[in-house]
Amino acid sequence: MSCDVCIDVIDLAIFVFFFNGSAAHEVFTPSPHGQSAEGGTIESFYDQSDTLKKEIVYYGETGKRIIQVYQKQGNPLLVEDTDISYKEPISAEKDIEISSCVTDVYFLDDKQHLIHWLKDGREIPESQYKEQEKKIIME
């Protein structure tokens, strides 16, 4: 299954489950604070005062990173982190060719502990969860 198809299927299922069509939405363009050489965006979907989903995109010359955080009452429940690398730096004269695409999907409990991890659709052993918890971007 391609990276885009996997992301779209998960996205649609979660969006329907959480939002039921009632979410409002806003886009914010933050300063990169060392996270990205080319900037990025944060898109938030919310229902009243509860942020339900954040989509954070960091752009770079040789790729981009898309982090989608699904929340309930301010607590992340699922984090989908996709790292896309291009074959060459972005250029106006050339089409972008993707050299690799890796998607990690993290399922978290109510205490923000990793309870299930998929990398490109494959389950990762629990013995690796503790170390990975420190690397998950949730905000």
N, C-alpha and C positions, 0 to 999 in steps of 0.2 A: 504494500500500500504506500502511495506517495506521501510525503510529508504534508502537503497541502490538504489532501483528502482526509488524512487522520485528524488534522487540526480542525477541519470543517465539521466533521462528524461529532467530535467531542464538544466543540463550541456550540453547535446547534442544540444538542441534547441538554447541555447545562443552561444555555440561555433560556430555553423554553421552560425548564424546571424552575429556575429562580425568578425569571422576570414576568412571565405570563403577559407580556405586552404592556406592562404598566410602568416601565422604568423610564426615567428622564436621563439625559446624557449631556456631558460637557467635555470639551477638549482643552488641554492645557499644554503649553510648550515651555518646559522648564529649561534652565541652564543645565548643561550636562554634568557639572560637578565631578569631572574626571571619569565619568562613566562612558562617555562617547566623544570621539573626535569631531563628529559631524552633527551633533545635536540629537534631539528625540522629541517624543510626544507622550503625554499621558492622557488617556481617554477614560473617563469615569461614567459608569452607569449606576444610577441610584434610584431608590424608591423612598420618597420623603427624606429622612435624615440618614438612612442606611445605605452605604455604598455597597452595591452588589457585585460589581465587577470593575477592575481596573485593567486597562491594556497599556503597557509601557513599551515603547519602541525606542531602541537606541540605534542610530545609524552610524555607519563607518564606511570608509572608502572600499574596504574589502568584504563587507557583509553587513548584516543587521541582526539584532536580537529582539525578539518579541516575547514579552512576559505577560501572561494573562493571569490575574489573580481573582478568583471567585470567592466572595465573602458572604457571611451572614452575620449580622449584628457586629460588624467590625472585625470579625475573626476570619482569616483565610481558611478555606476548607479544601481548596484545590488550586494548585499553581501549575500552569503550563508554560514551560520555558523552551523556546525554540531559537536555536543559533544557526543562522544561515550564512555560509561563506561563499563568496564569488570567486570565479577562476582568476579574474583580474580586477584591479581597481576600477571603480565606476568611471565611465567616460561618456560624454555626449555623443561621440561618434560610433559607439559600439552598443550592441545589445548586451544585457546582463546575462551571464551564464553562471548558474549555481554549481559550485564544486562539491558542497556538502550541506546537509540539513540534518540537525540532530534535535529531537524533541524529547524533553523530560517532562513527565506528568507526575506531580507529587500530590498525594492525598493526605490530608492532615487531620488529626483529631482536635477536640475542643481546647487542648492545651498546646496546640501548635507543634505536636510531635508527628514526625513522618510515620504513617502507618501503611502506606503502599506506594511503590515507585515503579513507573514504567519508563523505559528508555527506548524510543522508537518502537513502542508497542510490546516490548519484551519486559518481563518481570525481572527486577533486580533483587538479589538476595538481601534479606533483612540485616545481615551482618554489616552491610555497607550504609545503613540508614543513619546511624548516629553521626558519622562524619559528614554526610551530605546535608543534614539538617542545618548545619552552620553556613552552608553555601546558598541556600534557597533565598531568592529575593522575593519578599512578600509585600513590599511597599514601594 
